Amino acid sequence: MKLTPLRYLLIWDGALLLLLGCVLILIPDRVQKAFQFQNLPPAVDYVLALWGCALGTMGFGYLMAAKDPVRHVVWVQIGIVRGLLECLVGIIFITRGVTTFRQAGLGILLAGVISLAYIAFYPRQSTDATAT
């Protein structure tokens, strides 16, 4: 099985998460403005920066997993679950009226596409493999 598409997906997703993590750590106030959140308490910057730490380290993990996706298949599984959870949480927050589709829609769509891509490229056991 060719794992090149999966490797590219892990690299792309990892780089995006690493970049987003850095942005959340360094300029959380601009992120709030980009997503049209206004008049939030300054303590939200701290929460966003912590989120940035988590995303940045996850991104680094995805980049390392891209070297050998079969050996590090748990990162692919995490990518699937992460994307599905992001979709679910986004939909819940929209239905509760906490956010609008304009604020959360892009994240929901991207998370769904990433989950589907990880599912499509998931490393499946080859049929020509011999049992030991």
N, C-alpha and C positions, 0 to 999 in steps of 0.2 A: 504494500500500500504506500502510495506517495503521500508524505506528510507535509509537503511544501505549503499547501494552502493553510493548514493548521498552524504551521510555524509563522507564516506571515500574519495570520490573525492574532496569534499570541504576541508577536512583536508590535503590531499596530495597536492592539488593546493595551499592552503594557506601556508603550510610549505615551499613549493618550492619558492613561491613568497617572503616570509619572508627571506629565506636564500639568494636568489638572490639579494634582496634589501640590505641586510647587506654586501654582497660581493661588490656590486656597490658603496656603501658608503665607505667601508674600503679599498678596493684595486681596484679602477677603472682602473688603468694602466695594471694590470694583465688581466682584462676582455678584454681590447683592444687587448692584445697579444693573448689571447685564441681564439678570433674571427678573428685573422690575420689582424688587423688594425694596421698600422705602421705610424710613423712620424706625429701623430696628435698633434695639439697644446695643451698645458697644460690646457687650459680652457675647453677642452672636459671632463677632470676629473670632473669638477664642474657640467656639464650637466649630466654626468653619475651618480654622487652622488645624484643629485636631482631626477633623475629617480629612483634611489634606494630608496629614501624616499617614493615616490609614490607606488612602488611595495611592500615595506615593510608594509606600512599601509593597502594596499589592502589585502595583505596576512593575516594580523591580522583580518581584516573584514571577510574573508572567514572562518578563524578558529572559530570566534564567530558565524557565520551563521551555522556552522556544528552542533551546539547544537540543533537547531530547523529550518531545511531547509524550511519547509512550511511557518513558520512565517517570515522568512528572504528570501523569494523567489526572491527578487530583486537581491540578490547576485548571485543567479544562473543565472538570466537574464544577469547580468553584465558579468559573466563568458562566456556566449555564445557570447555576443557582443564583448567582449575583444578578444576572440580567433579569431572570424571572421575578426575583424579589423587588428589584428596582421598578419593574413594570407594575407589579401589584401595589407597592407602596404609592407610586405616583397616581395610579387610578383611585386608590382609597382617598388620598389627599384631595384630589379633584372633586370626587363625589361628596366629600365632607365640606367642601367650600373653602378649604385652607389655601389652596392654590388654584390657579386657572389653567386651562389647557395651554394657553400661551406661555405660561411659566414652566409647566412640567411636561408638556407634550413632546418636545424634542428629546428629552431624557427618556421618556417612556418608549418612544419609537426606536431610538438608538439601542437601548437596553434590549428590546425585543429582537432587533436585527442581530445583535451580538450573540444573544442566546441561541437563536436559530442557526447562526453560522457555526457556533461551537458544536451544536447538535449535528449539523450536516457534516462537519469535518472530524467528528469524534473518532479516535483511533479504534477501529474494530479489529477483532482477532482475525487474522488471515486464515482462509480455509485450507491452505496448503501447509500450515504449521503442523509439525508432528508432535504428538504427546510424548512426554518423557516419563 
